[in-house]
Amino acid sequence: MITKTSIALLHKGEKMGKLTKRVIAIMCIFMMVISMVTVVEAVDTNGKVTVTNVKPGETYKIFKILTLESFDETKGAYSYIRNGDSWDGFINSSAAKKYIETNNDGYVTFKDDQKNEIGARNFGLLAMEYAKNKNISPTATAKASNETNAKVVFENLPLGYYLVETSTGTACSIDTTHPKVEIRDKHASPSVSKLVANGGTISNNKKRNSMNRGDNVFFETIINVKPHVTNYCLHDYMNQYLKYNSVLKDGIAYYSNEKDESLKRKSLKKYNDYVSTTNTNDGCNFHLTFTDSFYKKYQDDIDSGKLTRIYIKYLVILSNDAPIDTPLVNTSYLTYGENSRTEESKTETFTYSIPIFKYTGYNKALAGAKFILSKDSNPTETNALKFVQSGSNFDYNSKNGNVTLTSYSDGKINIKGIQADTYYLKEIEAPKGYNLIKTPIKIVVTSDTDGKGVVKVDNDVVDQVNVLNNYGSLLPSTGGMGTTLIYAIGCILVLSSGVVLFLKRRTK
């Protein structure tokens, strides 16, 4: 029997069931929302920066300058706030305020007139300098592999505004993790070019020269500077027979921009702009480093491309015992940034010889013939080159040598230690009884593709310069055997005449 009470209970139960279902439905919706929020948070709170076009073996550092509190990428809305760490000093600095504005709550925005790539770049350079001065540790560090097309990846980064720096001392990029970003290292590495400035005979696009022993040569190293790179140090080392002559002087080092006439050959000052030292621990003949004063004075010009090259010029002497036909190498390279290094640039210096053989008859050595060697087509003892003799060897020596070249007992005159050029060999005294060669012999000394010496006479390549001297025979005279012969013939004629007369008389 259904009573009013039971009916009321049924209605109440139905209501409770509907309420329960609603509560369960609401809870399900809530859990879905929570789940979705959790997924979003998991993505948005972990940033990733990938650096492409990395330099093999280069070390990359990343610094978190600002915190990205929240963002809506579709609306382009980003909320940055100070980190609350050592970077706050930079954010509050007068230098940084040229680019950014900070309100009382610590929120940071970029100024409209600086909101471009140039402004971001300059802001990043300021931040990099601040990090170095304050010795701020990077958020993360990674080293590029030596593989082709390698990448450097920084993962699990708190969302923020990040500076990426390379060990070259350059600001690679500054960007926001939202949550993932890929940046390209636009590295522009400096380089050096070693050249022969002047001295001797220069060839091979100023990468090679030949010299007389004991003479001077000026070498020049060109540093091709690049924006946003610092900590330059030039290293130079050379063959033992190339003697570094002097520490660099004012006016020897200078900077230039080949496209700007006003910036050609502007001198740098020793001690002010650079220092040089021969006290090295890496086998170099000298190091040249640039001072803090140099960077303060010229960094803006370098970064803007106004200053593009630095020239380092210095003097070297070729040793008096330098070997013949041997490449004497001079090498330069540049270190920069923290531990980066350029490729080496080299020059080669040679010295040559002229082998001479003095002979008579059938290749019989002739000693005692005297010669002079000159670059003048009319050789004289005044313009003749000087040599020091040791047996058949004559070593070039402009200070302590003699001009006379005397053929040795083996007929040889081995001239050593001269540069590529045109020479004239003149005989000034022949051995007694031998005819003097009055016309100078033209000798051309040049080089092959490897830089080794080549000797030419009459445009023919020769192993040695052969010089023939002939002796003269005794000419007939009116005395001596000539007169005796006449007398003998006269006597014979007289006797013959007597015999003829005697025979005629007997016949009668």
Secondary structure, DSSP 8 states (H G I E B T S, - for coil): ---HHHHHHHHHHHHHHHHHHHHHHHHHHHHHHHHHHHHHHHHHT-EEEEEES--TT-EEEEEEEEEEEEEETTTTEEEEEE-SSTHHHHHTSTTGGGTEEE-TT-EEEE-GGG-SHHHHHHHHHHHHHHHHHTT---SEEEE--SSTT--EEEEEE-SEEEEEEETTS-EEEEEE-SSEEEEE------EEEEEEEESSEEETTTTEEE--TT-EEEEEEEEE--TT----EEEEEE-TTEEE-----TTTEEEE-TT-GGGTTEE--BTTTEEEES--SSS-SEEEEE-HHHHHHHHHHHHTTS--EEEEEEEEEE-TT--TT--EEEEEEEEETTTEE---EEEEEE-EEEEEEEEETTTEE----EEEEESSSS--TTTB--EEEETTEEEE-TTT-BS-EE--TTSEEEEEEE-SEEEEEEEEE--TTB----S-EEEEEEE-TTS-EEEEETTEEESSEEEE--B------SSTHHHHHHHHHHHHHHHHHHHHHHHHHHH-
